[in-house]
C-alpha cells in the first residue's frame, strides 16, 4: 500500500440537466439503502452491541477499500480524514444508537429529519451558499412528512434521547458540509476509504472497552454485517461523497428523507407492518419535500452560475 496520490477527483463544474439528474439519482441510492438498516439490524444482527455493530460496519469496509485504492492519507488529509470519520461515522452512529435506544423509532427519525435544515445553515456559514425560503419550507414539509410516517400518538419524549438525536443530525451535517469544503486530490472511492477506516478506528477502542465482542456469530449475522459493511457503508458512502463533491450539500441533504421512507416500506413488505392513511400522506409530503427542495436549490445553482 503506497501513499502516492490517486487520480484527482472530478472537478465541480456546471452540469447538463441530464448529468445533474443522474448524479441526484445515483446519490439518492445511498439514503434509500440506509433505510434498510433497521430491518437488517433487527432481523439479522445480534442485539445489545450497538457500538460493536457500528465498528464492524465501518472498519472492515474501510480496510477493504484501502486495499483496493492502495492510497493512504498524508499531511493535512490525515487529520481531516479522522475529523470527517468522526463526524460522518463515529460520533454520528454513536449518537444515533443512543437516540434509537432511548426514543421510539418514530421520534428518533423525526428528530434526525432536521438535518437538511442544519445543512442549509452550515452551507451558508461555511460555504457562503445562499439559502432560499423555498428550501427552508421544503425542509419543513419533509420533516412533517417524516413525522406523519413514523410517529405514533403514544410516542414518549426522553431529553437525553432528543439531545442525542439532535447531536447526531448536527454531526452528519458537519461531515456533509466539510466533505464538500475539503475536496481532496484523490478519487471519491479513496476519500470514502479514508473516512470509513478513520471512523472505524475511532470506534474500535470504545466498542472493545464497553461491549463484549460476539463469539457465536451465525450465518445470518455474517450476512447482515456483509450487507451493512459492503453495501450499507462502502458502496453507499462512495455514492454519497461523490454526490457531495458534484452537487450542493443542500441538494444532497434533502435526499436523506428517503431513509425513513424506505424503512417503512420495507417494514410493510417484509415485517407485516401496516400502512395507515396518515403514513401514506407522510410519504406524499416526503416526496414533495424532496422534489421542491431540489427545485429550489437548482435555482440557487443557476443564479450563481449566471452571476459568475
N, C-alpha and C positions, 0 to 999 in steps of 0.2 A: 504494500500500500504506500503510495507516494504522497507528497504534499504539493505536487505541481497543480496549477490551476486547470480546471476543466474548461471546455468551451464557454464563452461568455453567454450569459442568459439573453433571451430575446429582448431587444430594446422595447421600451414603451413608446409606441408611435400611434398616430391616428389610424384607426382601423376601418375597413369597409364594413357596412352593416352585416354582411354575411359572415365575415370573420369574427366580428364582435358577438354576433348571435351564437356562433359555435363556441366561443370562449365562455359565454354565460352558461350555455347548456352543459358543457363539459365540467365547469366548476360546480354547477348545481348537483352533479352526481355525488360529490363529497358529502354535503349535509343530508342528502337523501339516504345514502348508505349509513351515515351516523345514526339515523333513526332506527336502524336495526339493532343498535347496541342493547336496548332494553330486552328485546326478545332473546338475543343470543346470551346475554348475561344471566337471565332468569332460567332459561331452558338448558343451557349447555355448560355454564361455568360454576365452579364451587362457590358457595356463599360465604360471606363473612370476612373476605380478604380483599377489600376494595383497592388498597394501595398496591398490593402484590399484583392484582389483575392489571392495574394501570401500568405498573413497571413492566410486566410481561407483554403488555400490548405495545409499549414504546421501544424498549431496549433491543429485543431480538430483531424487530423490524428495522431499526436504525442501523444495527450492525450489519444486517444483510444488505442494506443499501450501500453502506460504506464499502463492503467487499465488491459490489458492482461498480461503483463510481471510482474507487481507489484514490480518493482525494480527501485529505484532512484539512480542517480549518487552521489557519495560522494568522499571526498578527492580531489585528483588531477583530477579525472574524471569529477568533476563539471565544472571547468573552461575549461577543454579540450572539453567537450560537447558543451559549449557555443561558444568556438572558432570555432569548426568544424561546428556547426549550423550556425554560421555567414558566414563562407566560402562557405559551400555547399548550403545554403538556403537564408539567409537574404541578404548578400551582393550580391551573385550571381544573385538571382532573381530580386533584385532592379536594378542592372546594366543591366541585360538582358532586363527589361522592358524599361529602358531609351534608350538603343540601338534600341529596336524594335520601339519605338515611333519616334525616330529621324532619323532612316535609313529605307530604303526599306527592306523588309524581306530578300531578296536575299543578300544584303550587310551585314546585321546583321548576317545571317547564315554563310557567308563566313568568316567574322571576327572571329566568335566563333569557326570555324573549326580549328583554330590554336592551340586549347587546347592540342591535342596529342603531338605537338612539345614541349609545355611548360612542360607537364608531363614528357617527356623524359629528359629534362634538370633538372627539380626538382628531379627526381628519382636519377639522377647521383649525385647531390649535397647532398641531404638529406639521401638517402638510399644506396648510393655507387653502384648503379646498372650500369653496363656497357651499353654504347649506341653504337649500330651498325649503320653503314652508311646506310644499307638496311632499317632500321627502320625509319631513317630520310627521306630517299627517299620515303618510303611508305606513310609517313605523308603528304609529298608534293603532292603525287599522289592523296590522299584523298581530300586535300584542292582544287586542280584543279577540281576534280570531283564535289565537292560541288558548286564551282563557276559556272561550266557549268550547273549544275542542277537548280540553283536558281537565278543567276544573270541575269539582263536584260541590254541591251545597254543604256537604259535611267536612270540607277541607279545613284543616286546622293550621294556624299560623304559629311558627316557632321562631323567636327572634334570632337565635343563632343560625338556624337553617336559612332564614331570609338573608341574613348578613353574608352567609357563605355563598348563596346563590348570586347575590349582587357582586360579591368579590370575584366569583368565577367568571361572570359576564365581563367585568372590568378587566380581568387578567387576559382573557382571549381577545378582547377588543384592543388592548395594548399590543398584544402579539400580532394582530392583524395589521394595525396601522404601522407599527415599526417594521414589519416584514416588507411593507411597501416602501417605507422611507429608506431602509437599508437594503438596497438591491446589490447582491454580491456579484463578483466577477466569475460566477460559476452557473451551471445549469440549475433549473428548478429541482431536479432529482437530487443533485448534490446538496442543495440547500435543505431539502427535506431530510436527507440522511444526517446532516449535522444537527438539526434541531431535534429529531427523534432520539438520536443517540444521547445528546446532552440532557434532554428531558428524562430519559430512562436512567441515566447515571445519577441524576439528582434524586430520583425516586428510590433507587436501589438501597441505600443505607437506611432510609426511613422505613421502607417496607420490611427489610430484614430485621430491624430492631423492634418494630411494633406488631408484626403479624407472623404467624407460623407459615412456613413455606409448605404448600400442599405436597404430600408424599404419595398419595394414591390417585394420581390423575387417570381419568378414564379416556376412552377413545372420544367420547362426546366432549370432554373438556379440551382435548387436543384440537378437535375441530373448531371449537369455539375460540380458542386462543389463536389458531391459524387465521380464522376469519377476521377477528378484531385486529390482529397484528399486520397481516399481509394486505388485506383488503381495507379494513376499517382504519388503518393507520398509514402504512407505506403508500398504497395506491391513492387513497383519498386525499392525504395531505400533500402529495405531489400535485394533484389536480387543484387543490385549494391554494397552495403557494404560487402555482403557475397562474391561477386566476388573479390573485392579488397583484402579481407583477404586471399583468396585462390589462387589468381593469381597475377602476376606482375602488378603494376599500369599501366605500358606502354601497356600491353596486353589489359587491360580493357579500356584504353582511346581511342584506335582505334575504339572500338565499338560505340563511340559517333557519328561517321559518319552516323550511321543508322538513327539518328533523322531527319535530313533534307530529307533523302531518304524516310522515312515513311511519312513525312509531304506532300511531293509532290505526292506520290502515293495515299494518302487519298484525297488530293485535286482533283486529277484526277478521283477518284472513286465517291466521294460524292459532289463535288462542281463544276462539269462540267468543270474543267480546262483541258487544252490540254497539250500533251507532244510533244516537238519538238525533232528533231534528236540530237541536242546538249544536251538536257536533258537526252535522252537515253544514249548518250555517257558518260555523267556525272555519271549516275547510274553504268555503267560498271566500270568506274575508281574508284568509291567509293568502290564497292565490291572488286575490285582488290587491292586497298589500304588496306582495312581491312585484306584480305587474306594474302598479303605479309607482312603486319605488324605483324600478328600473327605468321607467319613462322619465321620471323627474331627474334622475342622475344623468341620463343620456342627454338631456337638455343642458345640464351643467357642463358636461364634457364638450358639447358642441359650441357653447358660448366661449369656453376657454380657448378652443382651437381657433374660433373666429377672432378672438381678442389677440391671439398670437400672430 
